[in-house]
Amino acid sequence: MATPLDRFSKIVRLKRAEREISQRNLAYKLDMSIRTIINIEKNRSNPKLETAFLLAQELDFSLDELVLSLIHISEPTRQEAIS
């Protein structure tokens, strides 16, 4: 089962590819390192909220899509948290 960060990484990778933007150019546009983009796309790091919003804005995907990818909690996990 894919985790929320797996889904977010996939969204970033696919949206960047759809727009034919290189990792280097995306990093330059967002004033971050190429290593940051690579790590996000390979799900090696948990992006800061600010970074996630910048990526969503630049790659033109909805904040709903972003938020659901980042904070989706499955029903069993939600029930455990309440208990």
HELIX and SHEET records of a PDB file:
HELIX    1   1 PRO A    4  GLU A   18  1                                  15    
HELIX    2   2 GLN A   23  LYS A   29  1                                   7    
HELIX    3   3 ILE A   34  GLU A   41  1                                   8    
HELIX    4   4 LEU A   49  LEU A   59  1                                  11    
HELIX    5   5 LEU A   63  ILE A   71  1                                   9    
HELIX    6   6 GLU A   75  ILE A   82  1                                   8    
END                                                                             
